[in-house]
């Protein structure tokens, strides 16, 4: 048959695209809208919230001082907890069985104890000692062995109740508890890094500390930062527990004091919720940017691997990805 007599192919039929309908989605939106409207109506119309009273009392100087104390308590507790947690994580990963045992015992004890119990316990540690003194241990017993009844070797000392003030006791309780959780977070992040990279770095002559600082931790931070951000937010909220020590320079304590003094308790609890929501929102924004900073190389590598996979599919598998 001549080429001119070949019939032209029929044009493709138009695609009849039927949009996927989601009727229950609109039902859910309507239900949520009604619930939101009911909640707003409750906030506006219920006189027990006493918004004018909240505005008048939630920003007074004692409340601002308590806010400053809460922020400082959060920062110091997290700094101590992170530093101590990294050390404990290193001990957990150490080949030394003694260090591993000590680290495991620490995490076991402090993860088992509620922070409220720890805060109250540390607030009463002054019962055990009148003074905290540093010097030769067991000096009295050693002196008796040599016939010296009053052998006391002390470098310096301080009053236990003065040192273990409410703020210090609450700080120690929160920081030591946080260190146990941070140790597990750091340990999991370090173990997520391919051990072959550490072996290659050691083969190039790097010390164990250099390998940890330059190779392992920068990669582990991508997995360490998100749970650490969550722990920071949890720590901010757990600072309210030190009101039971008591720590007077703390936000929740000051808000409660206003409520008890004026016999208007509920509005001050609402004010506390507002303050914690505001502080948590600031931390969430900071966490977002920190996570994006430590994930920037990982996101690019993920996109590159996706492009290679697409190119491999287009070329019939002649391009491979690793």
Secondary structure, 3 states (H helix, E strand, C coil): CCHHHCCCCCCCCCCCCCCCCCHHHHHHHHHHHHHHHHHHHHHHHCHHHCHHHHHHHCCCHHHHHHHHHHHHHHHHHHHHHHHHHHHHHHHHCCCCHHHHHHHHHHHHHHHHCCHHHHHHHHHCHHHCCCEEEEECCCHHHHHHHCCCCCCCCEEEEEEHHHHCCHHHHHHHHHHHHHHHHHHHHHHHHHHCCCHHHHHHHHHCCCCHHHHHHHHHHHHHHHHHHHHHHHHHHHHHHHHHHHHHCCCCCCHHHHHHHHHHHHCCHHHHHHHHHHHHHHHHHHHHHHHHHHHHHHCHHHHHHHHHHHHHHHHHHHCCCCCCCC
